[in-house]
Amino acid sequence: MKDKKRRGNKMNLVLIEKIGKGYLYPIEKTEIIKFIS
C-alpha cells in the first residue's frame, strides 16, 4: 500500500511538471486535460 501511494505521488509530480510546461506549450496542456478527463 505504501509503494502504491509513493508511485501515485510520483505520477502527480510528473503531471504537475507537465502541466507547468503546458503553460508554455498549449498543445501539451490540452493533451493533459484529455488524459485527466
PDB file as gemmi writes it, atoms N, CA and C in Angstrom:
CRYST1    1.000    1.000    1.000  90.00  90.00  90.00 P 1                      
ATOM      1  N   MET A   1       0.839  -1.210   0.000  1.00  0.00           N  
ATOM      2  CA  MET A   1       0.000   0.000   0.000  1.00  0.00           C  
ATOM      3  C   MET A   1       0.870   1.255   0.000  1.00  0.00           C  
ATOM      4  N   LYS A   2       1.952   1.205   0.790  1.00  0.00           N  
ATOM      5  CA  LYS A   2       2.866   2.353   0.839  1.00  0.00           C  
ATOM      6  C   LYS A   2       3.512   2.579  -0.527  1.00  0.00           C  
ATOM      7  N   ASP A   3       3.885   1.485  -1.205  1.00  0.00           N  
ATOM      8  CA  ASP A   3       4.506   1.590  -2.536  1.00  0.00           C  
ATOM      9  C   ASP A   3       3.531   2.215  -3.526  1.00  0.00           C  
ATOM     10  N   LYS A   4       2.269   1.803  -3.444  1.00  0.00           N  
ATOM     11  CA  LYS A   4       1.251   2.326  -4.359  1.00  0.00           C  
ATOM     12  C   LYS A   4       1.088   3.834  -4.156  1.00  0.00           C  
ATOM     13  N   LYS A   5       1.072   4.264  -2.885  1.00  0.00           N  
ATOM     14  CA  LYS A   5       0.919   5.692  -2.588  1.00  0.00           C  
ATOM     15  C   LYS A   5       2.126   6.462  -3.108  1.00  0.00           C  
ATOM     16  N   ARG A   6       3.322   5.920  -2.907  1.00  0.00           N  
ATOM     17  CA  ARG A   6       4.547   6.582  -3.355  1.00  0.00           C  
ATOM     18  C   ARG A   6       4.533   6.718  -4.879  1.00  0.00           C  
ATOM     19  N   ARG A   7       4.091   5.676  -5.568  1.00  0.00           N  
ATOM     20  CA  ARG A   7       4.019   5.684  -7.025  1.00  0.00           C  
ATOM     21  C   ARG A   7       3.007   6.743  -7.476  1.00  0.00           C  
ATOM     22  N   GLY A   8       1.879   6.846  -6.769  1.00  0.00           N  
ATOM     23  CA  GLY A   8       0.866   7.850  -7.075  1.00  0.00           C  
ATOM     24  C   GLY A   8       1.426   9.252  -6.924  1.00  0.00           C  
ATOM     25  N   ASN A   9       2.207   9.482  -5.856  1.00  0.00           N  
ATOM     26  CA  ASN A   9       2.810  10.794  -5.648  1.00  0.00           C  
ATOM     27  C   ASN A   9       3.774  11.122  -6.768  1.00  0.00           C  
ATOM     28  N   LYS A  10       4.531  10.121  -7.208  1.00  0.00           N  
ATOM     29  CA  LYS A  10       5.481  10.324  -8.304  1.00  0.00           C  
ATOM     30  C   LYS A  10       4.732  10.711  -9.578  1.00  0.00           C  
ATOM     31  N   MET A  11       3.618  10.041  -9.849  1.00  0.00           N  
ATOM     32  CA  MET A  11       2.789  10.367 -11.018  1.00  0.00           C  
ATOM     33  C   MET A  11       2.260  11.791 -10.923  1.00  0.00           C  
ATOM     34  N   ASN A  12       1.831  12.190  -9.714  1.00  0.00           N  
ATOM     35  CA  ASN A  12       1.330  13.551  -9.519  1.00  0.00           C  
ATOM     36  C   ASN A  12       2.419  14.566  -9.811  1.00  0.00           C  
ATOM     37  N   LEU A  13       3.651  14.293  -9.364  1.00  0.00           N  
ATOM     38  CA  LEU A  13       4.764  15.204  -9.640  1.00  0.00           C  
ATOM     39  C   LEU A  13       4.997  15.330 -11.137  1.00  0.00           C  
ATOM     40  N   VAL A  14       4.916  14.207 -11.852  1.00  0.00           N  
ATOM     41  CA  VAL A  14       5.093  14.226 -13.313  1.00  0.00           C  
ATOM     42  C   VAL A  14       3.979  15.055 -13.958  1.00  0.00           C  
ATOM     43  N   LEU A  15       2.743  14.854 -13.494  1.00  0.00           N  
ATOM     44  CA  LEU A  15       1.614  15.624 -14.039  1.00  0.00           C  
ATOM     45  C   LEU A  15       1.777  17.110 -13.772  1.00  0.00           C  
ATOM     46  N   ILE A  16       2.190  17.451 -12.533  1.00  0.00           N  
ATOM     47  CA  ILE A  16       2.410  18.865 -12.188  1.00  0.00           C  
ATOM     48  C   ILE A  16       3.470  19.460 -13.102  1.00  0.00           C  
ATOM     49  N   GLU A  17       4.547  18.703 -13.318  1.00  0.00           N  
ATOM     50  CA  GLU A  17       5.628  19.170 -14.198  1.00  0.00           C  
ATOM     51  C   GLU A  17       5.106  19.375 -15.620  1.00  0.00           C  
ATOM     52  N   LYS A  18       4.323  18.425 -16.117  1.00  0.00           N  
ATOM     53  CA  LYS A  18       3.776  18.523 -17.479  1.00  0.00           C  
ATOM     54  C   LYS A  18       2.790  19.682 -17.591  1.00  0.00           C  
ATOM     55  N   ILE A  19       1.972  19.876 -16.560  1.00  0.00           N  
ATOM     56  CA  ILE A  19       1.014  20.990 -16.573  1.00  0.00           C  
ATOM     57  C   ILE A  19       1.777  22.313 -16.566  1.00  0.00           C  
ATOM     58  N   GLY A  20       2.852  22.382 -15.780  1.00  0.00           N  
ATOM     59  CA  GLY A  20       3.693  23.586 -15.753  1.00  0.00           C  
ATOM     60  C   GLY A  20       4.245  23.892 -17.138  1.00  0.00           C  
ATOM     61  N   LYS A  21       4.718  22.859 -17.834  1.00  0.00           N  
ATOM     62  CA  LYS A  21       5.210  23.018 -19.205  1.00  0.00           C  
ATOM     63  C   LYS A  21       4.055  23.339 -20.142  1.00  0.00           C  
ATOM     64  N   GLY A  22       2.864  22.826 -19.807  1.00  0.00           N  
ATOM     65  CA  GLY A  22       1.670  23.070 -20.613  1.00  0.00           C  
ATOM     66  C   GLY A  22       1.344  24.548 -20.764  1.00  0.00           C  
ATOM     67  N   TYR A  23       1.733  25.334 -19.763  1.00  0.00           N  
ATOM     68  CA  TYR A  23       1.506  26.779 -19.872  1.00  0.00           C  
ATOM     69  C   TYR A  23       2.386  27.377 -20.956  1.00  0.00           C  
ATOM     70  N   LEU A  24       3.542  26.751 -21.181  1.00  0.00           N  
ATOM     71  CA  LEU A  24       4.445  27.207 -22.239  1.00  0.00           C  
ATOM     72  C   LEU A  24       4.058  26.603 -23.583  1.00  0.00           C  
ATOM     73  N   TYR A  25       3.543  25.369 -23.530  1.00  0.00           N  
ATOM     74  CA  TYR A  25       3.175  24.655 -24.757  1.00  0.00           C  
ATOM     75  C   TYR A  25       1.701  24.263 -24.687  1.00  0.00           C  
ATOM     76  N   PRO A  26       0.800  25.103 -25.206  1.00  0.00           N  
ATOM     77  CA  PRO A  26      -0.651  24.846 -25.100  1.00  0.00           C  
ATOM     78  C   PRO A  26      -1.096  23.471 -25.601  1.00  0.00           C  
ATOM     79  N   ILE A  27      -0.401  22.922 -26.600  1.00  0.00           N  
ATOM     80  CA  ILE A  27      -0.772  21.612 -27.146  1.00  0.00           C  
ATOM     81  C   ILE A  27      -0.628  20.542 -26.064  1.00  0.00           C  
ATOM     82  N   GLU A  28       0.494  20.579 -25.324  1.00  0.00           N  
ATOM     83  CA  GLU A  28       0.698  19.619 -24.235  1.00  0.00           C  
ATOM     84  C   GLU A  28      -0.392  19.780 -23.185  1.00  0.00           C  
ATOM     85  N   LYS A  29      -0.740  21.013 -22.886  1.00  0.00           N  
ATOM     86  CA  LYS A  29      -1.745  21.279 -21.857  1.00  0.00           C  
ATOM     87  C   LYS A  29      -3.068  20.623 -22.220  1.00  0.00           C  
ATOM     88  N   THR A  30      -3.486  20.743 -23.477  1.00  0.00           N  
ATOM     89  CA  THR A  30      -4.751  20.134 -23.897  1.00  0.00           C  
ATOM     90  C   THR A  30      -4.663  18.613 -23.835  1.00  0.00           C  
ATOM     91  N   GLU A  31      -3.490  18.062 -24.125  1.00  0.00           N  
ATOM     92  CA  GLU A  31      -3.300  16.610 -24.032  1.00  0.00           C  
ATOM     93  C   GLU A  31      -3.468  16.158 -22.590  1.00  0.00           C  
ATOM     94  N   ILE A  32      -2.936  16.939 -21.647  1.00  0.00           N  
ATOM     95  CA  ILE A  32      -3.041  16.604 -20.224  1.00  0.00           C  
ATOM     96  C   ILE A  32      -4.504  16.656 -19.793  1.00  0.00           C  
ATOM     97  N   ILE A  33      -5.228  17.673 -20.248  1.00  0.00           N  
ATOM     98  CA  ILE A  33      -6.650  17.797 -19.907  1.00  0.00           C  
ATOM     99  C   ILE A  33      -7.415  16.573 -20.414  1.00  0.00           C  
ATOM    100  N   LYS A  34      -7.116  16.124 -21.617  1.00  0.00           N  
ATOM    101  CA  LYS A  34      -7.750  14.918 -22.170  1.00  0.00           C  
ATOM    102  C   LYS A  34      -7.385  13.696 -21.330  1.00  0.00           C  
ATOM    103  N   PHE A  35      -6.118  13.619 -20.883  1.00  0.00           N  
ATOM    104  CA  PHE A  35      -5.641  12.494 -20.089  1.00  0.00           C  
ATOM    105  C   PHE A  35      -6.359  12.435 -18.740  1.00  0.00           C  
ATOM    106  N   ILE A  36      -6.552  13.600 -18.118  1.00  0.00           N  
ATOM    107  CA  ILE A  36      -7.202  13.650 -16.805  1.00  0.00           C  
ATOM    108  C   ILE A  36      -8.682  13.298 -16.927  1.00  0.00           C  
ATOM    109  N   SER A  37      -9.377  13.854 -17.923  1.00  0.00           N  
ATOM    110  CA  SER A  37     -10.829  13.646 -18.065  1.00  0.00           C  
ATOM    111  C   SER A  37     -11.166  12.449 -18.938  1.00  0.00           C  
TER     112      SER A  37                                                      
END                                                                             
